[in-house]
Amino acid sequence: MSRFEQLKRLWRTDLYRYEARTDAKALAHALVTVPGYRYTFVMRACKVLTAGRGGAAHATAVMVMARYSRRYGIGIPFDTEIGEGFYIGHFGGIVVNHRARIGRNCNISHGVTLGQTNRGSRAGAPTIGDGVYIGPGAAVIGGITIGDNVAIGANSVVTDDVPDNAVVAGSPARVISDRGAEAYVNFTDY
């Protein structure tokens, strides 16, 4: 698959998560009225179009992303590994370490931090599985693994691994259910 085909696929799968369709009208609507999609659209373009390149292309991408980060209050570096179908529910106050990895069909809400720790047994940045919902104000910190189909409650602080299909809440976060992200992550059947 060419670089441009890969970019179109990412744009289309992200768009489907917001609009439940991928036609030109849906694209125009999302680009004009949905800040989370607009940020993701530019972030994907910067990553794919600068892959393997340095110099002016990379410097331009860094400047463009800095502008969008200030505008929307989202700090997700374009070189962060993020799967298809990424969804930013509400923009503002989102900080993601560039070493974090985010799976397919994940939802991130406002005020979320995916952070790195530099010492101890959990040094590193988190790996987020597929179909994960991260609620407003949640902090997922350290070299931990969040399983597939997980829901992380609002204002939770997650510092330990979370198994598949769990719902976690609290500070520190504890498993409170095994129902997962059921009904939180929608429009994934593109």
C-alpha positions in Angstrom: 0.0 0.0 0.0 1.4 3.4 -1.0 2.0 6.1 1.6 -1.0 8.1 0.2 -3.3 5.0 0.2 -2.3 4.4 3.8 -3.1 8.0 4.7 -6.5 7.8 3.0 -7.3 4.6 4.9 -6.4 6.3 8.2 -8.4 9.4 7.4 -11.4 7.2 6.4 -11.4 5.0 9.4 -11.0 8.0 11.8 -13.9 9.8 9.9 -16.1 6.8 10.3 -15.7 6.9 14.1 -17.0 10.5 14.1 -19.6 10.5 11.4 -20.6 6.8 10.9 -20.0 7.3 7.2 -17.1 8.3 4.9 -18.6 10.3 2.1 -17.5 13.8 1.0 -20.3 15.5 2.9 -19.2 13.7 6.1 -15.6 14.7 5.5 -16.5 18.4 5.0 -18.7 18.4 8.1 -16.0 16.9 10.3 -13.2 19.1 9.0 -15.3 22.3 9.6 -17.1 21.5 12.8 -15.2 18.7 14.7 -12.0 19.9 16.3 -10.9 16.4 17.3 -11.2 15.1 13.8 -9.5 18.2 12.4 -6.5 17.7 14.7 -6.3 13.9 13.9 -6.5 14.7 10.2 -3.5 17.0 10.3 -1.6 14.7 12.7 -2.0 11.7 10.4 -0.9 13.8 7.4 2.2 15.0 9.2 3.2 11.5 10.2 2.6 9.7 6.9 3.9 12.5 4.6 7.2 12.9 6.6 7.9 9.2 7.2 11.5 8.5 6.3 12.2 12.2 5.5 14.1 14.8 7.4 15.0 18.3 6.9 12.3 20.8 5.6 9.4 18.3 5.5 9.9 17.3 9.1 10.5 20.8 10.3 7.3 22.0 8.6 5.3 19.1 10.2 6.6 20.1 13.6 5.6 23.7 13.1 2.1 22.7 11.8 1.5 20.4 14.8 2.7 23.0 17.2 0.1 25.4 15.9 -2.7 22.9 16.1 -1.5 21.8 19.6 -1.8 25.4 20.8 -5.1 25.9 19.1 -6.8 22.9 20.5 -4.9 22.1 23.7 -3.9 18.7 22.4 -0.4 17.5 22.8 -0.2 14.3 20.7 3.1 14.2 18.8 2.6 13.1 15.2 5.1 10.3 15.5 3.1 8.6 18.2 2.0 5.1 17.1 -1.8 5.2 16.8 -4.0 2.6 15.2 -6.9 3.2 12.8 -10.2 4.6 14.1 -8.8 7.1 16.6 -11.4 9.3 18.3 -11.0 12.4 20.4 -14.3 13.0 22.2 -13.7 16.5 23.4 -10.6 18.5 22.8 -8.5 20.2 25.4 -5.9 19.3 28.0 -4.9 16.0 26.2 -1.2 15.1 26.7 0.3 11.9 25.2 3.9 10.9 25.4 5.4 10.2 22.0 6.5 6.7 23.2 3.0 5.7 24.1 1.2 3.3 21.7 -2.5 3.4 21.1 -4.4 0.6 19.4 -7.3 0.6 16.9 -10.7 2.2 17.7 -9.7 4.0 20.8 -11.5 7.0 22.4 -9.6 9.7 24.3 -11.6 12.3 26.3 -10.5 15.8 27.4 -8.0 16.1 30.2 -6.4 12.7 29.5 -2.7 12.1 30.1 -0.8 9.1 28.7 2.6 9.7 30.5 6.0 8.2 30.9 7.8 7.4 34.1 11.6 7.3 34.1 12.4 5.0 37.0 11.2 1.9 38.8 9.8 -1.3 37.5 7.2 0.5 35.5 9.5 2.9 33.6 8.4 3.8 30.2 5.1 4.9 28.5 1.8 3.0 28.3 0.6 0.6 25.6 -3.1 0.9 25.0 -5.0 -2.0 23.4 -7.8 -2.0 20.8 -11.3 -0.7 21.5 -10.3 1.3 24.7 -12.3 4.1 26.2 -10.4 6.6 28.3 -12.6 8.9 30.3 -12.2 12.6 31.1 -9.3 13.5 33.3 -7.8 10.0 33.4 -4.1 9.6 33.8 -2.4 6.4 32.5 1.2 6.5 33.5 4.2 4.3 33.1 5.3 1.3 31.1 2.0 -0.5 31.6 -0.3 -2.4 29.2 -4.0 -1.7 28.9 -5.8 -4.6 27.4 -8.4 -4.7 24.7 -12.0 -3.5 25.2 -11.2 -1.6 28.4 -13.0 1.3 29.9 -11.1 3.7 32.1 -13.3 5.9 34.3 -13.2 9.6 34.6 -10.3 11.0 36.8 -8.8 7.5 37.3 -5.1 7.2 37.8 -3.8 4.0 36.2 -0.3 2.8 37.1 -0.7 -1.0 36.8 -1.5 -3.3 33.9 -5.3 -3.7 33.1 -6.6 -7.0 31.7 -8.9 -7.3 28.6 -12.6 -6.4 29.1 -12.1 -4.6 32.4 -13.6 -1.4 33.7 -11.3 0.5 36.0 -12.0 3.5 38.2 -10.5 5.4 41.1 -7.2 6.7 42.2 -5.3 4.3 42.2 -7.5 2.6 39.6 -9.0 -0.8 40.5 -11.0 -3.2 38.4 -14.7 -2.7 39.1 -16.4 -4.7 36.3 -15.7 -7.1 33.5 -18.1 -5.4 31.0 -15.3 -3.5 29.2 -15.9 -0.6 26.9 -19.3 -1.9 25.9 -21.4 1.0 24.4 -18.5 3.5 24.8 -16.6 2.7 21.6 -19.0 3.0 18.6 -18.8 2.9 14.8 -16.0 0.5 14.5 -17.3 -1.7 11.7 -15.8 0.3 8.7 
